[in-house]
Amino acid sequence: MKHGKKYKEAAKMIDRMTFYEIDEAVALAKKSATAKFDETVEVHIRTGCDGRHAEQQIRGAVVLPNGTGKTVRVLVFAKGDKVSEAETAGADYVGGEELIPKIQNDGWLDFDVVVATPDMMGVVGRLGKVLGPKGLMPNPKAGTVTMDVAKAINDIKAGKIEYRLDKTNIIHCPIGKASFSEEQLKENLNALLDAIMKAKPSALKGQYLRSITLTSTMGPGVKMSVAKY
């Protein structure tokens, strides 16, 4: 992959053989975000889990203390008085069965998170093939299948993110924007790592967190020391 001049300049700041402590890693990831837009700072955590075994799956959600810096569009599947509750709480879209063809046939996906009340999961289940691969399927573990739709919406708007293992047993999460202060990024990263440490599967033998890499959207990766985890 060919990299531009800015990337090469940023990469010079980072020693690829060094595993940085959190303060330095965050500072470098922030400093190496040199694009013209406000880059997202992401963390990529390689685990020792084997997601093919159900008891080693990791999935959950955490509210980042300083939010993600992104405006999140929330779609809620609800009926009855839960519709007005969702609208009052600030959901961007609320509906039921009538949204199925819009998503399935018209390819409408102008939302970032889907919340559903348990009694709507039969309807939402029909969208599994569309929402599943995009990681948009509501899930009780992530708090997106709930009767308390107001709390779910408020948490999401406040900066709640979901973490889960991908097919290669890596967790990818945003922890804020390059415009955030180092302190804000550090607080967000610590909140995420604390949640992931608590989610460690009891069935796992051996090392849990194998590597942690911080990166901005267009910047090089910064390896973090995993010793304290």
N, C-alpha and C positions, 0 to 999 in steps of 0.2 A: 504494500500500500504506500503510495507516494504522499509525503506530508509537505505542507507549505512552509514558508519561511518562519511565520509566527510560531508554528508548532515546534519547529526545530530549535528556535531561540528558547522557547519555554522548556523544552526537553533538556536543554543544557543546565538548567537550574537543579535538575533532579538526578540524583545518583541512583541508577537502576539496581545497584547491588545493596543499597542501604534500606533498612526497615526503620522508618521514622516513628518517633513517638507522636501521639495524637496532636499536640500543639503545633509541631513542625509540619506534620502531614497536612493539616488543615491550612496552614499559612501557605504552603507550597501549592496546594490545589487551587487556592484562591488567586495566588499570584500568577499561576500559569493559565488562567482564564483570560485570554487576550482578544477574543472575538468582539465584533462590533455590537453584539447583543448581550443581554444579561444571561450568561450561561447558567445552566443548572449544575449544581455540585452533586455527584452521585457516589454511592459507596457500593462496592461489589465484594460480597463475602463468600469465599469458597468454604464449604463445610465438609466435615467427614461423614455426613449422613448418606444413606442410600435411599433416595426417595421412592425406589421401587417397592420398599417395604412400608406398609401403612404406618407402622409404629415409629418409623423414622422420618415421617413427613413433618414439615414445619410450616405452619400457616397462622398468621395472626395479624393484629393491627396495633398501631401505637399513635398517639397524638403527639406530634413534634411540638415542643414548647414554643418555638418561634415560627411555626407554620412552614409551608413549602415555598412561599413566594409566588405561588401559582393560583390563579382563579379556577376553582374546580366546579364543573357543571354536574349537578346531581339529578338523576332521573329516579323517580319513586313510583313503584307499582303498588297501588293501594286501592281500597274501596271504602264506601261508607264515610264515617266521620274522619277516617285517617287521611282522606284526600285533603280536606281543609286544614288538618293538622300539618300535613307536609307543606302545603302552600304557605301557611303562616310562618313555618320554620325557615322558609327561603329556598325550597326545592326549585330547581330551574324548570323541570318538567314533571308533571304528575299524570298518571293515567292507568289504564288497565288493559283489557283484552284488545281494545281498538288500536293499541300501539304495536301489536304483533306484526300485522302486515307491513306497517311502515318500516319496521326494523328488518324484517325478513325479506320483503320483496323490493322495497325502495332503497335498502342499504343505509337507512338513517342511523347515524352513530355520533350525533353531536352532543355527546355527554362523556364524562370521565369516570363516574362511579354510578353503579345501580344499587338502589336500596329497595327491598321488598318486604311487605308484611308476610308472615308465614302462610296466611290463607291465599296469597297470590302466587305461591311458588309453583303450583300446578300450571298456571298460565306461563310464568317466566321460564319454567322447565322446557317449554317448546322452543325457546330461543337458545338452548344449550349449544347448538352447533355454531351459532353466530357469536354469542357472548363468551362462551368457554375459551376458545383459542385466543381471544383478546384480553383474557383475565378480567372480564367484566361481570362474570356470573356472581350474583349475591351469595353470600356464604355466612352461616351463623358464627363461625370462628372469627370472622373478620368484623362481626357486628353489623353486617349489612342485610341480614334477615332478622327482623325485629318488629315488635309491636310499638316500640318507642321510637317512631320515625323522627320525631323532633330532635331527640338526643343524637341519633345517628347523623342527621343532617348537620346539626351544630358542630359535632366532632369533626366531620369531614371538612366543613368550611373552615374550621379552626386549624386544620393542618394534619388531619389523621391520614396516615398512609398504611397500606397493607404490605406485609412482607410474606414471601412464600418461596419455596425452593423451585428453581426451574429444572428442566430435564437433566442438566449437568450438575445438579446439587449446589447451585450458586444462588444467592439472594441478591437481587439488584434493587436499590432504593434511592430515591432523591432525598437529600437532606437540606435543601435550600438553594438559594441563588448565590452567584459569585459576588453580588452586591451586598450580601449579608456581612455582618462583622465576623471576625474569627470566633469571637465568643458565642455568637448565635449559632454558627455552624457546629461548633464544638458541643454546645448544649443539645442540639438536635441529634448529633451523631451518638452522643452518650446515651440519650433516651432510647434511641433505636437499638444500640448494642445491649443495653440493659434488658430490653424486652426480648431480644433474640437469645440472650444468655438464659433468661427465665424459661424460654420455650425449648430448651435443650431436651431432646427425647431421652427418656430413662433407658431405652433399649440400646442406645448408642455406646459402643465400646471404642476406645481410642480418642484421638484428638477431635474436638468439636469444631473449632474455628481454625481452618488451615491457613487461610490468608485473607487479608483485608486490603483492598485497593481503593483509594480515593481518586476521583477524576472529575474534571469539568467537561461539559458537552464536547468541546473541541480540543481539550487539552490532553497532555500525556498522563499516564497513571502514576500515582504516588503510593508506594507500598508502605503499609503501616505495620508496626510491630504487634504481634499477637500474644507476646509473652504474658501480659497481665490478664489475658482472657483464657 
